[in-house]
Amino acid sequence: MADQNPTPENANVVYGSRTEEFINENRKRFVYVIGAVIALIVLSIGYDEFIVKPAEAEANADMWRAEQYFMSDSTDWAMNGDGLAPSLQDIMDEHAGTSAAARAAYETGLILRSQGDFTAALDAFNSAEMDSELFSVIVDLNRGDCMVELGDHSGALSVFSAAARSASGTTGADYLAPMALWKAATVAIELGDIDAAASSLNSILEDYPTSPQNGAATGLAASLGNS
């Protein structure tokens, strides 16, 4: 008959035996669990190391609250902070060179532009640099608009024309390229450069016939031909 009250000496034997039995019975389950844990560790290390760099991760974490304020039109808190989370300006200053800082600069530019401070808005847009051609085109369209407001039509024409060329190779080409071409055409008319205006309008009609700008471009091109 088994010992009903094992002594400290044989208790370890009983415990060890039961543990061994449990492991043997669940060996396959343990293999799966351990494999899953190892896989998660490897994925985590790879993700942190090769996809989300520490600087980007920290910047995005700091950016979250300010961006939420921006998206909810709480522009004062987005720009100046809420006393707890960093502001857009803080992100630009403390995380320069990250995509979060580029977004912060762009969003700052949009706020300043809406407030009519086109000089400061242009400075902000000039700081919005990200390794994304699509993002760069959107920023350039806003830069050009600020230049127009500041009376720099020549600079705006250059920016809009470059944006149109860059947009043609992006996923947003069908929307962004004709928009940039339309802006370029209207600025060219302001400068009296009818040939440049006609060229931009013709590009809309020939390359983007289904764009929202097509109808207006048709009318304006016709008026230039009759001028």
SULDAFEN-V760072 format. One record per residue. RES is the residue in one letter. PSI is psi in degrees with one decimal (* if undefined). Layout:
BEGIN
res=<RES/RES>
psi=<PSI/PSI>
END
This chain:
BEGIN
res=<M/A/D/Q/N/P/T/P/E/N/A/N/V/V/Y/G/S/R/T/E/E/F/I/N/E/N/R/K/R/F/V/Y/V/I/G/A/V/I/A/L/I/V/L/S/I/G/Y/D/E/F/I/V/K/P/A/E/A/E/A/N/A/D/M/W/R/A/E/Q/Y/F/M/S/D/S/T/D/W/A/M/N/G/D/G/L/A/P/S/L/Q/D/I/M/D/E/H/A/G/T/S/A/A/A/R/A/A/Y/E/T/G/L/I/L/R/S/Q/G/D/F/T/A/A/L/D/A/F/N/S/A/E/M/D/S/E/L/F/S/V/I/V/D/L/N/R/G/D/C/M/V/E/L/G/D/H/S/G/A/L/S/V/F/S/A/A/A/R/S/A/S/G/T/T/G/A/D/Y/L/A/P/M/A/L/W/K/A/A/T/V/A/I/E/L/G/D/I/D/A/A/A/S/S/L/N/S/I/L/E/D/Y/P/T/S/P/Q/N/G/A/A/T/G/L/A/A/S/L/G/N/S>
psi=<138.4/148.1/118.5/-23.4/80.4/141.9/165.1/-31.2/-46.8/-7.1/-40.5/-35.2/-45.7/-46.8/-43.3/-38.9/-44.3/-38.4/-43.5/-41.0/-42.8/-43.2/-43.4/-40.9/-27.4/22.9/-44.7/-40.0/-40.0/-40.6/-44.6/-44.6/-48.3/-40.8/-40.8/-41.5/-45.3/-42.1/-42.4/-40.0/-45.9/-44.8/-40.5/-45.6/-44.8/-41.6/-49.1/-35.9/-40.3/-18.1/-55.1/100.5/150.3/-40.9/-40.9/-41.6/-43.8/-42.2/-43.5/-35.9/-42.4/-28.3/-21.6/-50.9/-44.1/-38.1/-35.1/-40.6/-42.2/-45.0/-23.8/13.0/20.1/68.8/-33.0/-44.4/-35.3/-43.6/-40.4/-7.1/166.9/11.6/-10.7/-56.0/152.2/149.4/174.0/-40.6/-38.1/-42.7/-42.7/-40.6/-41.9/-17.1/38.2/139.1/-6.6/163.8/-30.6/-40.6/-37.1/-42.8/-39.6/-40.6/-42.2/-46.5/-35.7/-43.1/-41.5/-41.5/-47.7/-37.4/-42.0/-24.1/-2.6/8.0/79.8/-29.5/-49.4/-36.0/-42.3/-41.1/-41.6/-45.0/-35.7/-21.6/-7.0/81.6/121.1/150.5/64.2/116.1/-37.2/-46.8/-42.1/-38.9/-44.9/-42.1/-43.3/-36.2/-39.4/-37.1/-46.1/-40.2/-41.1/-39.8/-39.9/-46.0/-30.4/0.7/7.1/73.6/-35.6/-44.7/-38.6/-41.1/-42.2/-43.2/-44.7/-39.9/-42.3/-38.9/-39.3/-41.6/-43.2/-37.2/-28.6/-19.7/12.0/170.1/-19.2/23.3/-44.8/-20.6/-46.5/-40.2/-49.7/-30.2/-45.3/-40.2/-40.2/-45.2/-41.6/-41.3/-45.0/-36.1/-39.4/-38.1/-41.5/-34.5/-6.4/13.8/82.1/-35.7/-43.7/-39.7/-46.2/-38.4/-43.7/-41.9/-41.5/-33.9/-38.2/-48.2/-37.7/-39.7/-24.1/61.6/-17.8/9.5/156.3/-23.5/-5.2/-46.0/-47.7/-37.1/-37.4/-46.8/-43.9/-38.3/-39.5/-39.7/-33.2/-35.5/-25.3/-1.1/*>
END
